[in-house]
Amino acid sequence: MKINKKYENIVFTFLMAFGMSCLISFFMMLVSIGFRHFVFLNWLKSWGIAFVFAFPAAYVFPKIIRKVMRKITFVESD
């Protein structure tokens, strides 16, 4: 199954937020409770909550950051 090219940005953002929230929530849980007390179901719950926030943030932040970068950077002329 292939997805239409016009949805490329949203699919990329979804997959990036999926992977990042999964990885970060996993390591944050290990840091906070340690590997010995790690509970897979608790991690799945925290990952789900993280993803709910990560996906919209990953969609909106690049647009805001590009606007800020255009204001604080300049092109050097010869």
Secondary structure, DSSP 4 states (H G I P E B T S, - for coil): ----GGGHHHHHHHHHHHHHHHHHHHHHHHHHH-STT--HHHHHHHHHHHHHHHHHHHHHHHHHHHHHHHHH--PPP-
